[in-house]
């Protein structure tokens, strides 16, 4: 894989590629997959909540009502605000 492009694998689901500057949710939609629920795409509704099992990532602004600080520490994030820094394994 080229630099900045990472493999996203979903436990019990599919896999797709995602650039570091693209959210996991948008990459999933671009690749024609539907493993993650799609809602507002803005970090507020919580429909696309996932748990990162393996891999490095950064997140954008998310609703604290949907992903608390303790949730973040446990690896939870909203896929619409999840950006890979490495290959990821996620649970939906």
mmCIF file as gemmi writes it, N, C-alpha and C atoms, coordinates in Angstrom:
data_model
loop_
_atom_site.group_PDB
_atom_site.id
_atom_site.type_symbol
_atom_site.label_atom_id
_atom_site.label_alt_id
_atom_site.label_comp_id
_atom_site.label_asym_id
_atom_site.label_entity_id
_atom_site.label_seq_id
_atom_site.pdbx_PDB_ins_code
_atom_site.Cartn_x
_atom_site.Cartn_y
_atom_site.Cartn_z
_atom_site.occupancy
_atom_site.B_iso_or_equiv
_atom_site.pdbx_formal_charge
_atom_site.auth_seq_id
_atom_site.auth_asym_id
_atom_site.pdbx_PDB_model_num
ATOM 1 N N . UNK Axp A 1 ? 0.839 -1.185 0 1 0 ? 1 A 1
ATOM 2 C CA . UNK Axp A 1 ? 0 0 0 1 0 ? 1 A 1
ATOM 3 C C . UNK Axp A 1 ? 0.881 1.244 0 1 0 ? 1 A 1
ATOM 4 N N . UNK Axp A 2 ? 0.369 2.3 -0.553 1 0 ? 2 A 1
ATOM 5 C CA . UNK Axp A 2 ? 1.117 3.542 -0.59 1 0 ? 2 A 1
ATOM 6 C C . UNK Axp A 2 ? 1.029 4.249 0.749 1 0 ? 2 A 1
ATOM 7 N N . UNK Axp A 3 ? 1.97 5.163 0.989 1 0 ? 3 A 1
ATOM 8 C CA . UNK Axp A 3 ? 1.969 5.931 2.223 1 0 ? 3 A 1
ATOM 9 C C . UNK Axp A 3 ? 0.679 6.725 2.329 1 0 ? 3 A 1
ATOM 10 N N . UNK Axp A 4 ? 0.096 6.721 3.508 1 0 ? 4 A 1
ATOM 11 C CA . UNK Axp A 4 ? -1.13 7.469 3.73 1 0 ? 4 A 1
ATOM 12 C C . UNK Axp A 4 ? -2.395 6.703 3.404 1 0 ? 4 A 1
ATOM 13 N N . UNK Axp A 5 ? -2.267 5.503 2.857 1 0 ? 5 A 1
ATOM 14 C CA . UNK Axp A 5 ? -3.428 4.678 2.544 1 0 ? 5 A 1
ATOM 15 C C . UNK Axp A 5 ? -3.396 3.449 3.44 1 0 ? 5 A 1
ATOM 16 N N . UNK Axp A 6 ? -4.49 3.222 4.155 1 0 ? 6 A 1
ATOM 17 C CA . UNK Axp A 6 ? -4.52 2.154 5.154 1 0 ? 6 A 1
ATOM 18 C C . UNK Axp A 6 ? -5.685 1.2 4.921 1 0 ? 6 A 1
ATOM 19 N N . UNK Axp A 7 ? -5.493 -0.036 5.35 1 0 ? 7 A 1
ATOM 20 C CA . UNK Axp A 7 ? -6.525 -1.066 5.25 1 0 ? 7 A 1
ATOM 21 C C . UNK Axp A 7 ? -7.389 -1.018 6.504 1 0 ? 7 A 1
ATOM 22 N N . UNK Axp A 8 ? -8.702 -0.918 6.307 1 0 ? 8 A 1
ATOM 23 C CA . UNK Axp A 8 ? -9.655 -0.94 7.411 1 0 ? 8 A 1
ATOM 24 C C . UNK Axp A 8 ? -10.382 -2.279 7.346 1 0 ? 8 A 1
ATOM 25 N N . UNK Axp A 9 ? -10.257 -3.079 8.399 1 0 ? 9 A 1
ATOM 26 C CA . UNK Axp A 9 ? -10.938 -4.374 8.472 1 0 ? 9 A 1
ATOM 27 C C . UNK Axp A 9 ? -12.006 -4.296 9.554 1 0 ? 9 A 1
ATOM 28 N N . UNK Axp A 10 ? -13.167 -4.87 9.272 1 0 ? 10 A 1
ATOM 29 C CA . UNK Axp A 10 ? -14.266 -4.879 10.225 1 0 ? 10 A 1
ATOM 30 C C . UNK Axp A 10 ? -14.459 -6.298 10.731 1 0 ? 10 A 1
ATOM 31 N N . UNK Axp A 11 ? -14.437 -6.47 12.054 1 0 ? 11 A 1
ATOM 32 C CA . UNK Axp A 11 ? -14.63 -7.788 12.655 1 0 ? 11 A 1
ATOM 33 C C . UNK Axp A 11 ? -15.96 -8.362 12.154 1 0 ? 11 A 1
ATOM 34 N N . UNK Axp A 12 ? -15.912 -9.52 11.512 1 0 ? 12 A 1
ATOM 35 C CA . UNK Axp A 12 ? -17.112 -10.166 10.99 1 0 ? 12 A 1
ATOM 36 C C . UNK Axp A 12 ? -17.699 -9.497 9.762 1 0 ? 12 A 1
ATOM 37 N N . UNK Axp A 13 ? -16.946 -8.568 9.169 1 0 ? 13 A 1
ATOM 38 C CA . UNK Axp A 13 ? -17.457 -7.837 8.003 1 0 ? 13 A 1
ATOM 39 C C . UNK Axp A 13 ? -16.414 -7.725 6.915 1 0 ? 13 A 1
ATOM 40 N N . UNK Axp A 14 ? -16.494 -6.662 6.175 1 0 ? 14 A 1
ATOM 41 C CA . UNK Axp A 14 ? -15.622 -6.468 5.031 1 0 ? 14 A 1
ATOM 42 C C . UNK Axp A 14 ? -14.358 -5.713 5.364 1 0 ? 14 A 1
ATOM 43 N N . UNK Axp A 15 ? -13.678 -5.298 4.31 1 0 ? 15 A 1
ATOM 44 C CA . UNK Axp A 15 ? -12.479 -4.486 4.445 1 0 ? 15 A 1
ATOM 45 C C . UNK Axp A 15 ? -12.418 -3.524 3.266 1 0 ? 15 A 1
ATOM 46 N N . UNK Axp A 16 ? -11.744 -2.403 3.478 1 0 ? 16 A 1
ATOM 47 C CA . UNK Axp A 16 ? -11.626 -1.376 2.448 1 0 ? 16 A 1
ATOM 48 C C . UNK Axp A 16 ? -10.416 -0.503 2.762 1 0 ? 16 A 1
ATOM 49 N N . UNK Axp A 17 ? -10.002 0.287 1.798 1 0 ? 17 A 1
ATOM 50 C CA . UNK Axp A 17 ? -8.865 1.181 2.002 1 0 ? 17 A 1
ATOM 51 C C . UNK Axp A 17 ? -9.363 2.571 2.386 1 0 ? 17 A 1
ATOM 52 N N . UNK Axp A 18 ? -8.516 3.285 3.134 1 0 ? 18 A 1
ATOM 53 C CA . UNK Axp A 18 ? -8.877 4.62 3.609 1 0 ? 18 A 1
ATOM 54 C C . UNK Axp A 18 ? -7.614 5.463 3.722 1 0 ? 18 A 1
ATOM 55 N N . UNK Axp A 19 ? -7.657 6.651 3.148 1 0 ? 19 A 1
ATOM 56 C CA . UNK Axp A 19 ? -6.542 7.584 3.273 1 0 ? 19 A 1
ATOM 57 C C . UNK Axp A 19 ? -6.552 8.263 4.632 1 0 ? 19 A 1
ATOM 58 N N . UNK Axp A 20 ? -5.399 8.782 5.043 1 0 ? 20 A 1
ATOM 59 C CA . UNK Axp A 20 ? -5.294 9.43 6.347 1 0 ? 20 A 1
ATOM 60 C C . UNK Axp A 20 ? -6.143 10.689 6.448 1 0 ? 20 A 1
ATOM 61 N N . UNK Axp A 21 ? -6.457 11.302 5.314 1 0 ? 21 A 1
ATOM 62 C CA . UNK Axp A 21 ? -7.246 12.532 5.32 1 0 ? 21 A 1
ATOM 63 C C . UNK Axp A 21 ? -8.727 12.289 5.017 1 0 ? 21 A 1
ATOM 64 N N . UNK Axp A 22 ? -9.14 11.026 5.024 1 0 ? 22 A 1
ATOM 65 C CA . UNK Axp A 22 ? -10.525 10.647 4.731 1 0 ? 22 A 1
ATOM 66 C C . UNK Axp A 22 ? -11.097 9.931 5.95 1 0 ? 22 A 1
ATOM 67 N N . UNK Axp A 23 ? -12.339 10.232 6.302 1 0 ? 23 A 1
ATOM 68 C CA . UNK Axp A 23 ? -12.933 9.529 7.44 1 0 ? 23 A 1
ATOM 69 C C . UNK Axp A 23 ? -13.225 8.075 7.057 1 0 ? 23 A 1
ATOM 70 N N . UNK Axp A 24 ? -13.191 7.205 8.041 1 0 ? 24 A 1
ATOM 71 C CA . UNK Axp A 24 ? -13.47 5.789 7.82 1 0 ? 24 A 1
ATOM 72 C C . UNK Axp A 24 ? -14.873 5.611 7.228 1 0 ? 24 A 1
ATOM 73 N N . UNK Axp A 25 ? -15.841 6.396 7.682 1 0 ? 25 A 1
ATOM 74 C CA . UNK Axp A 25 ? -17.208 6.274 7.182 1 0 ? 25 A 1
ATOM 75 C C . UNK Axp A 25 ? -17.291 6.626 5.691 1 0 ? 25 A 1
ATOM 76 N N . UNK Axp A 26 ? -16.667 7.727 5.287 1 0 ? 26 A 1
ATOM 77 C CA . UNK Axp A 26 ? -16.707 8.12 3.871 1 0 ? 26 A 1
ATOM 78 C C . UNK Axp A 26 ? -15.968 7.111 2.992 1 0 ? 26 A 1
ATOM 79 N N . UNK Axp A 27 ? -14.844 6.576 3.5 1 0 ? 27 A 1
ATOM 80 C CA . UNK Axp A 27 ? -14.111 5.563 2.737 1 0 ? 27 A 1
ATOM 81 C C . UNK Axp A 27 ? -14.954 4.314 2.543 1 0 ? 27 A 1
ATOM 82 N N . UNK Axp A 28 ? -15.673 3.918 3.592 1 0 ? 28 A 1
ATOM 83 C CA . UNK Axp A 28 ? -16.555 2.749 3.491 1 0 ? 28 A 1
ATOM 84 C C . UNK Axp A 28 ? -17.613 2.981 2.423 1 0 ? 28 A 1
ATOM 85 N N . UNK Axp A 29 ? -18.233 4.141 2.437 1 0 ? 29 A 1
ATOM 86 C CA . UNK Axp A 29 ? -19.266 4.443 1.436 1 0 ? 29 A 1
ATOM 87 C C . UNK Axp A 29 ? -18.675 4.475 0.031 1 0 ? 29 A 1
ATOM 88 N N . UNK Axp A 30 ? -17.497 5.07 -0.103 1 0 ? 30 A 1
ATOM 89 C CA . UNK Axp A 30 ? -16.832 5.157 -1.415 1 0 ? 30 A 1
ATOM 90 C C . UNK Axp A 30 ? -16.557 3.775 -1.984 1 0 ? 30 A 1
ATOM 91 N N . UNK Axp A 31 ? -16.232 2.835 -1.117 1 0 ? 31 A 1
ATOM 92 C CA . UNK Axp A 31 ? -15.905 1.474 -1.559 1 0 ? 31 A 1
ATOM 93 C C . UNK Axp A 31 ? -17.148 0.6 -1.743 1 0 ? 31 A 1
ATOM 94 N N . UNK Axp A 32 ? -18.33 1.151 -1.49 1 0 ? 32 A 1
ATOM 95 C CA . UNK Axp A 32 ? -19.563 0.407 -1.714 1 0 ? 32 A 1
ATOM 96 C C . UNK Axp A 32 ? -19.94 -0.541 -0.597 1 0 ? 32 A 1
ATOM 97 N N . UNK Axp A 33 ? -19.313 -0.407 0.55 1 0 ? 33 A 1
ATOM 98 C CA . UNK Axp A 33 ? -19.624 -1.262 1.687 1 0 ? 33 A 1
ATOM 99 C C . UNK Axp A 33 ? -20.741 -0.63 2.519 1 0 ? 33 A 1
ATOM 100 N N . UNK Axp A 34 ? -21.358 -1.428 3.375 1 0 ? 34 A 1
ATOM 101 C CA . UNK Axp A 34 ? -22.424 -0.907 4.231 1 0 ? 34 A 1
ATOM 102 C C . UNK Axp A 34 ? -22.374 -1.527 5.625 1 0 ? 34 A 1
ATOM 103 N N . UNK Axp A 35 ? -21.165 -1.857 6.097 1 0 ? 35 A 1
ATOM 104 C CA . UNK Axp A 35 ? -21.016 -2.504 7.4 1 0 ? 35 A 1
ATOM 105 C C . UNK Axp A 35 ? -21.29 -1.574 8.576 1 0 ? 35 A 1
ATOM 106 N N . UNK Axp A 36 ? -21.074 -0.272 8.396 1 0 ? 36 A 1
ATOM 107 C CA . UNK Axp A 36 ? -21.239 0.709 9.465 1 0 ? 36 A 1
ATOM 108 C C . UNK Axp A 36 ? -22.503 1.512 9.196 1 0 ? 36 A 1
ATOM 109 N N . UNK Axp A 37 ? -23.302 1.741 10.229 1 0 ? 37 A 1
ATOM 110 C CA . UNK Axp A 37 ? -24.506 2.556 10.093 1 0 ? 37 A 1
ATOM 111 C C . UNK Axp A 37 ? -24.171 3.988 9.712 1 0 ? 37 A 1
ATOM 112 N N . UNK Axp A 38 ? -24.992 4.596 8.878 1 0 ? 38 A 1
ATOM 113 C CA . UNK Axp A 38 ? -24.769 5.963 8.414 1 0 ? 38 A 1
ATOM 114 C C . UNK Axp A 38 ? -25.894 6.853 8.928 1 0 ? 38 A 1
ATOM 115 N N . UNK Axp A 39 ? -25.508 7.957 9.564 1 0 ? 39 A 1
ATOM 116 C CA . UNK Axp A 39 ? -26.483 8.917 10.076 1 0 ? 39 A 1
ATOM 117 C C . UNK Axp A 39 ? -26.165 10.307 9.562 1 0 ? 39 A 1
ATOM 118 N N . UNK Axp A 40 ? -25.872 11.207 10.486 1 0 ? 40 A 1
ATOM 119 C CA . UNK Axp A 40 ? -25.711 12.622 10.144 1 0 ? 40 A 1
ATOM 120 C C . UNK Axp A 40 ? -24.39 12.952 9.455 1 0 ? 40 A 1
ATOM 121 N N . UNK Axp A 41 ? -23.382 12.096 9.599 1 0 ? 41 A 1
ATOM 122 C CA . UNK Axp A 41 ? -22.034 12.306 9.06 1 0 ? 41 A 1
ATOM 123 C C . UNK Axp A 41 ? -21.325 13.517 9.678 1 0 ? 41 A 1
ATOM 124 N N . UNK Axp A 42 ? -21.874 14.035 10.778 1 0 ? 42 A 1
ATOM 125 C CA . UNK Axp A 42 ? -21.316 15.238 11.382 1 0 ? 42 A 1
ATOM 126 C C . UNK Axp A 42 ? -20.807 15.092 12.804 1 0 ? 42 A 1
ATOM 127 N N . UNK Axp A 43 ? -20.755 13.878 13.324 1 0 ? 43 A 1
ATOM 128 C CA . UNK Axp A 43 ? -20.226 13.66 14.666 1 0 ? 43 A 1
ATOM 129 C C . UNK Axp A 43 ? -21.225 13.849 15.785 1 0 ? 43 A 1
ATOM 130 N N . UNK Axp A 44 ? -22.522 13.935 15.46 1 0 ? 44 A 1
ATOM 131 C CA . UNK Axp A 44 ? -23.503 14.228 16.489 1 0 ? 44 A 1
ATOM 132 C C . UNK Axp A 44 ? -24.516 13.152 16.808 1 0 ? 44 A 1
ATOM 133 N N . UNK Axp A 45 ? -24.831 12.273 15.859 1 0 ? 45 A 1
ATOM 134 C CA . UNK Axp A 45 ? -25.952 11.35 16.088 1 0 ? 45 A 1
ATOM 135 C C . UNK Axp A 45 ? -25.543 10.026 16.735 1 0 ? 45 A 1
ATOM 136 N N . UNK Axp A 46 ? -24.314 9.584 16.54 1 0 ? 46 A 1
ATOM 137 C CA . UNK Axp A 46 ? -23.828 8.36 17.161 1 0 ? 46 A 1
ATOM 138 C C . UNK Axp A 46 ? -24.145 7.067 16.431 1 0 ? 46 A 1
ATOM 139 N N . UNK Axp A 47 ? -24.826 7.133 15.295 1 0 ? 47 A 1
ATOM 140 C CA . UNK Axp A 47 ? -25.198 5.915 14.569 1 0 ? 47 A 1
ATOM 141 C C . UNK Axp A 47 ? -23.963 5.148 14.08 1 0 ? 47 A 1
ATOM 142 N N . UNK Axp A 48 ? -22.891 5.861 13.757 1 0 ? 48 A 1
ATOM 143 C CA . UNK Axp A 48 ? -21.695 5.209 13.195 1 0 ? 48 A 1
ATOM 144 C C . UNK Axp A 48 ? -20.646 4.87 14.26 1 0 ? 48 A 1
ATOM 145 N N . UNK Axp A 49 ? -21.058 4.733 15.512 1 0 ? 49 A 1
ATOM 146 C CA . UNK Axp A 49 ? -20.134 4.434 16.612 1 0 ? 49 A 1
ATOM 147 C C . UNK Axp A 49 ? -19.472 3.07 16.404 1 0 ? 49 A 1
ATOM 148 N N . UNK Axp A 50 ? -18.16 3.038 16.518 1 0 ? 50 A 1
ATOM 149 C CA . UNK Axp A 50 ? -17.375 1.814 16.359 1 0 ? 50 A 1
ATOM 150 C C . UNK Axp A 50 ? -16.336 1.74 17.474 1 0 ? 50 A 1
ATOM 151 N N . UNK Axp A 51 ? -15.737 0.572 17.626 1 0 ? 51 A 1
ATOM 152 C CA . UNK Axp A 51 ? -14.625 0.399 18.558 1 0 ? 51 A 1
ATOM 153 C C . UNK Axp A 51 ? -13.387 0.014 17.764 1 0 ? 51 A 1
ATOM 154 N N . UNK Axp A 52 ? -12.314 0.742 17.97 1 0 ? 52 A 1
ATOM 155 C CA . UNK Axp A 52 ? -11.049 0.408 17.322 1 0 ? 52 A 1
ATOM 156 C C . UNK Axp A 52 ? -10.369 -0.658 18.173 1 0 ? 52 A 1
ATOM 157 N N . UNK Axp A 53 ? -10.162 -1.83 17.578 1 0 ? 53 A 1
ATOM 158 C CA . UNK Axp A 53 ? -9.544 -2.957 18.273 1 0 ? 53 A 1
ATOM 159 C C . UNK Axp A 53 ? -8.028 -2.911 18.123 1 0 ? 53 A 1
ATOM 160 N N . UNK Axp A 54 ? -7.566 -2.537 16.928 1 0 ? 54 A 1
ATOM 161 C CA . UNK Axp A 54 ? -6.126 -2.45 16.64 1 0 ? 54 A 1
ATOM 162 C C . UNK Axp A 54 ? -5.863 -1.285 15.717 1 0 ? 54 A 1
ATOM 163 N N . UNK Axp A 55 ? -4.71 -0.649 15.907 1 0 ? 55 A 1
ATOM 164 C CA . UNK Axp A 55 ? -4.25 0.366 14.975 1 0 ? 55 A 1
ATOM 165 C C . UNK Axp A 55 ? -4.291 1.778 15.527 1 0 ? 55 A 1
ATOM 166 N N . UNK Axp A 56 ? -3.482 2.622 14.929 1 0 ? 56 A 1
ATOM 167 C CA . UNK Axp A 56 ? -3.403 4.018 15.331 1 0 ? 56 A 1
ATOM 168 C C . UNK Axp A 56 ? -4.367 4.881 14.543 1 0 ? 56 A 1
ATOM 169 N N . UNK Axp A 57 ? -4.863 5.917 15.18 1 0 ? 57 A 1
ATOM 170 C CA . UNK Axp A 57 ? -5.857 6.785 14.541 1 0 ? 57 A 1
ATOM 171 C C . UNK Axp A 57 ? -5.912 8.124 15.256 1 0 ? 57 A 1
ATOM 172 N N . UNK Axp A 58 ? -6.587 9.072 14.632 1 0 ? 58 A 1
ATOM 173 C CA . UNK Axp A 58 ? -6.936 10.332 15.272 1 0 ? 58 A 1
ATOM 174 C C . UNK Axp A 58 ? -8.428 10.541 15.045 1 0 ? 58 A 1
ATOM 175 N N . UNK Axp A 59 ? -9.016 11.414 15.842 1 0 ? 59 A 1
ATOM 176 C CA . UNK Axp A 59 ? -10.441 11.696 15.69 1 0 ? 59 A 1
ATOM 177 C C . UNK Axp A 59 ? -10.668 13.193 15.589 1 0 ? 59 A 1
ATOM 178 N N . UNK Axp A 60 ? -11.772 13.532 14.945 1 0 ? 60 A 1
ATOM 179 C CA . UNK Axp A 60 ? -12.235 14.907 14.915 1 0 ? 60 A 1
ATOM 180 C C . UNK Axp A 60 ? -13.227 15.112 16.049 1 0 ? 60 A 1
ATOM 181 N N . UNK Axp A 61 ? -13.876 16.258 16.065 1 0 ? 61 A 1
ATOM 182 C CA . UNK Axp A 61 ? -14.841 16.596 17.102 1 0 ? 61 A 1
ATOM 183 C C . UNK Axp A 61 ? -16.045 15.659 17.038 1 0 ? 61 A 1
ATOM 184 N N . UNK Axp A 62 ? -16.391 15.081 18.198 1 0 ? 62 A 1
ATOM 185 C CA . UNK Axp A 62 ? -17.534 14.164 18.309 1 0 ? 62 A 1
ATOM 186 C C . UNK Axp A 62 ? -18.4 14.598 19.482 1 0 ? 62 A 1
ATOM 187 N N . UNK Axp A 63 ? -19.678 14.272 19.444 1 0 ? 63 A 1
ATOM 188 C CA . UNK Axp A 63 ? -20.591 14.563 20.535 1 0 ? 63 A 1
ATOM 189 C C . UNK Axp A 63 ? -20.171 13.795 21.785 1 0 ? 63 A 1
ATOM 190 N N . UNK Axp A 64 ? -19.938 14.522 22.873 1 0 ? 64 A 1
ATOM 191 C CA . UNK Axp A 64 ? -19.583 13.874 24.144 1 0 ? 64 A 1
ATOM 192 C C . UNK Axp A 64 ? -20.741 13.043 24.682 1 0 ? 64 A 1
ATOM 193 N N . UNK Axp A 65 ? -21.964 13.325 24.236 1 0 ? 65 A 1
ATOM 194 C CA . UNK Axp A 65 ? -23.123 12.533 24.652 1 0 ? 65 A 1
ATOM 195 C C . UNK Axp A 65 ? -23.107 11.157 23.996 1 0 ? 65 A 1
ATOM 196 N N . UNK Axp A 66 ? -22.448 11.03 22.849 1 0 ? 66 A 1
ATOM 197 C CA . UNK Axp A 66 ? -22.389 9.755 22.126 1 0 ? 66 A 1
ATOM 198 C C . UNK Axp A 66 ? -21.091 9 22.382 1 0 ? 66 A 1
ATOM 199 N N . UNK Axp A 67 ? -20 9.734 22.646 1 0 ? 67 A 1
ATOM 200 C CA . UNK Axp A 67 ? -18.701 9.118 22.937 1 0 ? 67 A 1
ATOM 201 C C . UNK Axp A 67 ? -18.071 9.911 24.084 1 0 ? 67 A 1
ATOM 202 N N . UNK Axp A 68 ? -18.163 9.365 25.286 1 0 ? 68 A 1
ATOM 203 C CA . UNK Axp A 68 ? -17.614 10.04 26.471 1 0 ? 68 A 1
ATOM 204 C C . UNK Axp A 68 ? -16.085 9.903 26.491 1 0 ? 68 A 1
ATOM 205 N N . UNK Axp A 69 ? -15.46 10.612 27.406 1 0 ? 69 A 1
ATOM 206 C CA . UNK Axp A 69 ? -14.001 10.523 27.54 1 0 ? 69 A 1
ATOM 207 C C . UNK Axp A 69 ? -13.58 9.093 27.878 1 0 ? 69 A 1
ATOM 208 N N . UNK Axp A 70 ? -14.325 8.421 28.748 1 0 ? 70 A 1
ATOM 209 C CA . UNK Axp A 70 ? -13.981 7.029 29.084 1 0 ? 70 A 1
ATOM 210 C C . UNK Axp A 70 ? -14.202 6.106 27.884 1 0 ? 70 A 1
ATOM 211 N N . UNK Axp A 71 ? -15.229 6.395 27.059 1 0 ? 71 A 1
ATOM 212 C CA . UNK Axp A 71 ? -15.432 5.636 25.821 1 0 ? 71 A 1
ATOM 213 C C . UNK Axp A 71 ? -14.221 5.802 24.9 1 0 ? 71 A 1
ATOM 214 N N . UNK Axp A 72 ? -13.757 7.041 24.752 1 0 ? 72 A 1
ATOM 215 C CA . UNK Axp A 72 ? -12.589 7.312 23.889 1 0 ? 72 A 1
ATOM 216 C C . UNK Axp A 72 ? -11.373 6.527 24.367 1 0 ? 72 A 1
ATOM 217 N N . UNK Axp A 73 ? -11.163 6.532 25.676 1 0 ? 73 A 1
ATOM 218 C CA . UNK Axp A 73 ? -10.019 5.806 26.244 1 0 ? 73 A 1
ATOM 219 C C . UNK Axp A 73 ? -10.134 4.307 25.99 1 0 ? 73 A 1
ATOM 220 N N . UNK Axp A 74 ? -11.37 3.795 25.859 1 0 ? 74 A 1
ATOM 221 C CA . UNK Axp A 74 ? -11.607 2.373 25.588 1 0 ? 74 A 1
ATOM 222 C C . UNK Axp A 74 ? -11.566 2.054 24.091 1 0 ? 74 A 1
ATOM 223 N N . UNK Axp A 75 ? -11.329 3.073 23.247 1 0 ? 75 A 1
ATOM 224 C CA . UNK Axp A 75 ? -11.198 2.835 21.812 1 0 ? 75 A 1
ATOM 225 C C . UNK Axp A 75 ? -12.43 3.134 20.984 1 0 ? 75 A 1
ATOM 226 N N . UNK Axp A 76 ? -13.49 3.679 21.588 1 0 ? 76 A 1
ATOM 227 C CA . UNK Axp A 76 ? -14.696 3.99 20.83 1 0 ? 76 A 1
ATOM 228 C C . UNK Axp A 76 ? -14.556 5.33 20.115 1 0 ? 76 A 1
ATOM 229 N N . UNK Axp A 77 ? -15.164 5.414 18.936 1 0 ? 77 A 1
ATOM 230 C CA . UNK Axp A 77 ? -15.157 6.643 18.15 1 0 ? 77 A 1
ATOM 231 C C . UNK Axp A 77 ? -16.333 6.593 17.178 1 0 ? 77 A 1
ATOM 232 N N . UNK Axp A 78 ? -16.653 7.728 16.602 1 0 ? 78 A 1
ATOM 233 C CA . UNK Axp A 78 ? -17.644 7.781 15.536 1 0 ? 78 A 1
ATOM 234 C C . UNK Axp A 78 ? -16.898 7.676 14.219 1 0 ? 78 A 1
ATOM 235 N N . UNK Axp A 79 ? -17.305 6.749 13.368 1 0 ? 79 A 1
ATOM 236 C CA . UNK Axp A 79 ? -16.59 6.493 12.114 1 0 ? 79 A 1
ATOM 237 C C . UNK Axp A 79 ? -16.528 7.728 11.215 1 0 ? 79 A 1
ATOM 238 N N . UNK Axp A 80 ? -17.502 8.624 11.351 1 0 ? 80 A 1
ATOM 239 C CA . UNK Axp A 80 ? -17.493 9.842 10.545 1 0 ? 80 A 1
ATOM 240 C C . UNK Axp A 80 ? -16.424 10.822 10.996 1 0 ? 80 A 1
ATOM 241 N N . UNK Axp A 81 ? -15.844 10.593 12.165 1 0 ? 81 A 1
ATOM 242 C CA . UNK Axp A 81 ? -14.788 11.45 12.702 1 0 ? 81 A 1
ATOM 243 C C . UNK Axp A 81 ? -13.539 10.644 13.041 1 0 ? 81 A 1
ATOM 244 N N . UNK Axp A 82 ? -13.385 9.488 12.409 1 0 ? 82 A 1
ATOM 245 C CA . UNK Axp A 82 ? -12.262 8.58 12.652 1 0 ? 82 A 1
ATOM 246 C C . UNK Axp A 82 ? -11.346 8.577 11.433 1 0 ? 82 A 1
ATOM 247 N N . UNK Axp A 83 ? -10.068 8.925 11.656 1 0 ? 83 A 1
ATOM 248 C CA . UNK Axp A 83 ? -9.084 9.032 10.577 1 0 ? 83 A 1
ATOM 249 C C . UNK Axp A 83 ? -7.909 8.111 10.896 1 0 ? 83 A 1
ATOM 250 N N . UNK Axp A 84 ? -7.604 7.155 10.016 1 0 ? 84 A 1
ATOM 251 C CA . UNK Axp A 84 ? -6.541 6.188 10.316 1 0 ? 84 A 1
ATOM 252 C C . UNK Axp A 84 ? -5.141 6.787 10.197 1 0 ? 84 A 1
ATOM 253 N N . UNK Axp A 85 ? -4.252 6.353 11.101 1 0 ? 85 A 1
ATOM 254 C CA . UNK Axp A 85 ? -2.829 6.673 11.009 1 0 ? 85 A 1
ATOM 255 C C . UNK Axp A 85 ? -2.061 5.385 10.71 1 0 ? 85 A 1
ATOM 256 N N . UNK Axp A 86 ? -2.781 4.262 10.683 1 0 ? 86 A 1
ATOM 257 C CA . UNK Axp A 86 ? -2.234 2.932 10.411 1 0 ? 86 A 1
ATOM 258 C C . UNK Axp A 86 ? -3.41 2.054 9.986 1 0 ? 86 A 1
ATOM 259 N N . UNK Axp A 87 ? -3.124 0.81 9.613 1 0 ? 87 A 1
ATOM 260 C CA . UNK Axp A 87 ? -4.202 -0.13 9.33 1 0 ? 87 A 1
ATOM 261 C C . UNK Axp A 87 ? -5.034 -0.29 10.607 1 0 ? 87 A 1
ATOM 262 N N . UNK Axp A 88 ? -6.356 -0.429 10.461 1 0 ? 88 A 1
ATOM 263 C CA . UNK Axp A 88 ? -7.243 -0.542 11.611 1 0 ? 88 A 1
ATOM 264 C C . UNK Axp A 88 ? -8.062 -1.824 11.56 1 0 ? 88 A 1
ATOM 265 N N . UNK Axp A 89 ? -8.346 -2.361 12.728 1 0 ? 89 A 1
ATOM 266 C CA . UNK Axp A 89 ? -9.33 -3.418 12.919 1 0 ? 89 A 1
ATOM 267 C C . UNK Axp A 89 ? -10.393 -2.805 13.811 1 0 ? 89 A 1
ATOM 268 N N . UNK Axp A 90 ? -11.655 -2.788 13.342 1 0 ? 90 A 1
ATOM 269 C CA . UNK Axp A 90 ? -12.719 -2.17 14.123 1 0 ? 90 A 1
ATOM 270 C C . UNK Axp A 90 ? -13.889 -3.116 14.317 1 0 ? 90 A 1
ATOM 271 N N . UNK Axp A 91 ? -14.625 -2.902 15.399 1 0 ? 91 A 1
ATOM 272 C CA . UNK Axp A 91 ? -15.869 -3.619 15.686 1 0 ? 91 A 1
ATOM 273 C C . UNK Axp A 91 ? -17.022 -2.65 15.501 1 0 ? 91 A 1
ATOM 274 N N . UNK Axp A 92 ? -18.081 -3.116 14.869 1 0 ? 92 A 1
ATOM 275 C CA . UNK Axp A 92 ? -19.267 -2.285 14.676 1 0 ? 92 A 1
ATOM 276 C C . UNK Axp A 92 ? -20.281 -2.638 15.743 1 0 ? 92 A 1
